[in-house]
């Protein structure tokens, strides 16, 4: 008859290594939870409409129903149209909004959002399901400054509230940073997905130039030079 000669509380095998591993996993889990909680709080602060400054709120629709330089607007992808969904050419999808987010380096830091400086290193750009107007997804149209090299004092003013035209270049600013884009290259691919990269810049460069084009390519020549209407697809 076999008799147990040890207590069930006796630690056997690599008990010390197992205890160290369990302690390390618990510490890592607590750290991730703390970082996630802090990131959610910071993103909620950026997403609150009441936290949006007066100069970063959506502009009122102009009397002529046209988009003007200096206007504050959202860049929204409404998703697939009803015809494409009915013809089973696309699946239904909620609209998404182009928005600014916090980079992983900013989320890992213990700096509070109130003292965090928004720079291209701490911010990223992507699609967001949150379409309510807030400081993260409101972009300001800034007219492209054209310098007259013969008479530099006659440069165009950024405060001009003229109408935005199809085929005309302009800048987009969010939280004081310029939206920029660069085509993928062999030297700098976009994670090897052949997608165009979006990022933020502190100053206006050639990568910050954007141009409004009609959504239907068949009308791009016909509508070139015509004003852009509010809430239109382009």
N, C-alpha and C positions, 0 to 999 in steps of 0.2 A: 504494500500500500504506500503510495507516494504521499509524502508530507511536505507542505510548502515551508521552506526554511527561511524565507525572507518576507518582510512586510511589503504590502502593496504601495507604501509611500516611498520605497527605496527607488532612487533614480538610476536608470540603467542606460547603457549605450552612450551616445554622444549627447548627454543631457545638457551639458554646459553650452555646447554650440547651439542646440535647439533653443535654449533660453535666450541666448544673445540674439539669435535670428528673430525670435518672437518680439523681443524688446525693440529691435531695429525696425521691424515692420510696423509696430504700433506707433513708434515715433515718426516714421515716414508718413503714415496715414494721418496722424494728427497735424503734421506740417502741411500736407496737401489740403486737408479740410480748412485749415486756417487761411491758406492762400486763396482757396476757392471762395471762402466767405468774404474775404477782403476784396477780391476781384468783383464779386457780385455787388457788393456795396458801392464800389467805385463806379461800376457801369450803371447802376441805378441812379446815382447822382448825375451822371452825364445824360441819362435818358429822361429825367423829369422835366416836363414842360415849364414848371415854375422856376426851375434853376436856369432856364435859358435867358441870357441877357436881352434887353430890349432891342439892341442892334443885331441880334442873332435870331430873331423870330421871323416867321414867314411874312413877306410883304403883302400888303393889300393888293387885290387885283386892280390894275390900272383901268382908267375910264375907256381906253381904246382896246382893252382886252389883248394887249401885246406885251411881250417880254422886253424889259428895258435893262440897260446896264446899271448895275448897282442893286438889282432886285435880289431878294433872298427867296430861294426855292428849294424843292426837293427833286432828286433824280430817282424816279421810281420805274421799276420794271413791272408792268401790270400782269405779266404772265401770258399764257397762250390765249388766243382769241376763241370765242365760242364756236366759230366755224371749224377751226383746227381740232378742237376737242370733240365736236360732234362727228367729224370725219375720222376720228381716231388717229389723227396725225400728231397729236400731242396729248399729254396728260394734264388734268387740272392742277393748278398750282397757285398758291396765294401770292399776292404781289410782294415784292421785296424792294427795299430802299437802300440806296448807296449810303453808307454811314462810316464814320470814323470809330475805331476801336482802340483798345489798349494792347500794346505788344506784350509778349511774354516777359520781357525784361522789366516792364513796368509792373506787371502783376506779381512777379516774384519779389519785388522790393517791398519793404515795409513802409514806404513813404505814403502818407495820406494824400488823397486826391487834391485837397486844398493847397498843399505845398508842392504838388507834382507839376513840373513844367512840361507842357505839351510840345514835343519836338518830333521830328521824323523818326528818331530812334525809339521813342516811347509810344508812337501811334502807328496804326495800320489802317487800311481801307478795305472794306468788303461789303457783301450784301447782308442786310439785316431784315428779319421778319417784323421788326418794330417799325411801323410806318407813321407813328404819331410824331409830329414835329418836335424836335429837341435840338440841343446844341450839337449833337453828334451827326445829324443828317440834314442840316440846313446849310446850303452852299450859297455863296454870294458871287454874282456875276461881276467880273471886273473887266473893263474894256482894255484891250491890248494897246499898250503904249507904243506908238510908232514915232521914232525919233527922226526928225528932219536934220540930216547931217549938214545941210547947207545953212540952216538956221535952227540950231538946237532948241532955242527958246520957244519955237512953235510946235513943240511936241504935244501930242494929244493928252488930254487930262484924264486921269482915272475916275474923276468924279462926274464924268459925262453920263447923263441919264438917257442917252439916245436909244433908239430901238435896236434890238439884236436882230440881225439879218441872217438868212440861210447862206452858208458859205463863208461867213465872217468869223474870224478867230477871236477867242476871248479866254479869260482865266476863270477858274472856279476856286474859291477860298472857303475853308471851313476852320473855325476856331483859330483864325489868323495864319493858317498854313495853306499853301497852294497845292491843289490836286495835280498830280503828274502821272504820266504814263509812258511806257517804253516798250517797243516791240521786242519779242524774244529773239535772241541771237545765239550763235554757237558758243560765244564767250560767256554770256549771261542768260541762260535759259530760265524760263519760269517753271522751276521744279520739273523740267523735262515734259511738261504738259502742252507746250506750244501755245500757251495762253498769254495774252498781253498783260503786263504787270502794271498794277496801280500802286502808287505810293504818294507820300506827302513831301513837300519841299518848303524850306523856309524862305526862298526867294523865287521869283519868276524866271524860269529858264525856257529853252525851246521845248522841253518835255511837258511843260505846263499849258501849252496851247491846245485848246479844244475848239471844235467847229460843229455847228448845228447843221445836220443834214436831214432831209425828209426820210421818214421810215420806209416809204416806197421808193425804190431806186428809179422807177420809171418817171418820177416827178422831180428828180434832183436837178436836172437842167432847166426845167420849166420854172421851178420855184427858187432858183438861185438868185439871191439879192432881194427876195421878198421878206417882209417881217415875220418873226416867229410868234405864233399865237400861244396864249396861256393854255395849259393843260392839253397840249397837242402832242401827238406821237412823232418823235423825231430822234 
